[in-house]
Amino acid sequence: MDNEGFYIYQEKEDLKDCFPAKKEIVCIQVPKIFDQILKKEHTTKNVILKPCGEGQPCFELISICDFNIVKIKVLSKKENKNNPDFKTLKLLIKMKYTIHYSDRCQQLSQCEIVEFCIEVKDFYCPASPTQMGMIRMPKSICCTPCTKDCDGLLINVESRTEAYNEYLNPCVGVLTFNIRSSIVIRSESIVQLRIPSYGNCPVPKEQ
């Protein structure tokens, strides 16, 4: 046994002391990730802000925030010739965000939409093994936006999006800015796993 193999074996032996003896073997239902990929997108937006007060407005930008994914749609899907489990997907991802600003009289907010059309190549997304006896996704399991592909697979998307390089014409309310987004795309399927159970979680201490 080489040194690397010895240390891995020793680490496994040390981990045995960290867990109590298992009480039972249980089956749980969880989303299993088959593949995931990171895509970086950017775009430029031009928005006209709407005044609310009377008279000549003087616009002032406060912030552009609250980016949320509101729609995910699979536009097209093409199988790899050598392996049909690998596909090229075209996705439409729609995000909603809020512009906070002032028109001299009061603070206002305006909701806008930005769309990204993303192509993902050589993405491992096999047909869901539970397609015939469909297992529906509980809302408590999926906390990130997703869409169900025609093969029964879940396409899960999460992102970190921000606005930058804002330029506002204070007289007419024309706002120009850039949006950049780091988007993680995952292919998932609900599966049942057989795992050891160490009992229920203890009640947390009162603070």
Secondary structure, 3 states (H helix, E strand, C coil): CCHHHHHHHHHHHHHHCCCCCCCEEEEEEEEEEEEEEEEEEEEEEEEECCCCCCCCCCCEEEEEEEEEEEEEEEEEEEECCCCCCEEEEEEEEEEEEEEEEECCCCEEEEEEEEEEEEEEEEEECCCCCCCCCCCCCCCCCCCCCEEECCCCCEEEEEEEEEEEEEEEECCCCEEEEEEEEEEEEEEEEEEEEEEEECCCCCCCCCC
